[in-house]
Amino acid sequence: MIKISEELWNRIVAYVEEDYKYEHCGIMGGDPKTREVTEVTYAGNVVTENKERRYVMNPVDIIHAEKKFAAQGLEN
């Protein structure tokens, strides 16, 4: 089980609630030893049709998140 603060959880929920009819995706980073999530980032959807049911994470967003987390000593 992972641990996530109420603040981060609320950020995720607020992001999804902004446009709830579409799929959403993000990447969590944290400390694998404590299993605590300390950072979240969102990944854009490159799908252009049927966004209500399909989601393909933008590869650029994935690379950006991986670099950001690595610079902070986090794993995703």
N, C-alpha and C positions, 0 to 999 in steps of 0.2 A: 504494500500500500504506500502511496506517496502522501506527503504532507504539503498542503498549500495554505497560505495565509488567507484570511477573510478578505483582505485588501486585494490580493491578486485574483481571488475567485470573483469578487465583485467587478473587477475590471473586465474579466472574461464575459461575465453575464451582461454587463452594460454594452459591450461590443456586439454581442449577438442580438440583444434586444433592439439595437439601432435599426436593424434590417432583418427581422426574425424570419421572414418568408424564404430567405435564401440559406444555402449551406454555408458554414463557416469553418475555418481551420486555423490552427496556430501551432506554435512550437513552444514547449516548456523547457527551461533549463534550470539546473540545480546541482546540488551536491549528491552524488550517488551513494555516499556513505551514510548520510542522514536521511536520504530519500526525500529531501525537502526541496520543493520548487521555489526558486528565488527570483525567477525572471520569466516573463512570457512575451512572445512576439507573435504577430499575426502574419499569415501567409495568404497572399492574394489568390483568387480563383482565376485560372486562365481559360476556363470553360466559358463559352459565349452563349450557348443555348442550354435550356433546361437547367438553369442555375439553382432552381428549387430542389433539384434531386442529384445534381452532379457537382463534383468538386475535384479539381486537379490543382495541387499546390504549385504556385509559381516557383520554378527552380531557382531563380535569382533570390527570392525571399528565403529559401531554404539555405542557400550558401551564405547569405548575409547573416542569418540567425546563427549558423554554425560558427562563423568567424567572430561574431559578437560574443557568443557564449564562451568560446575558447579563450578570447582575450580576457575574460573575467574569471577564467579557471573553472567554468561550469561545463557540465555535460548535458546533452539533450537526448 
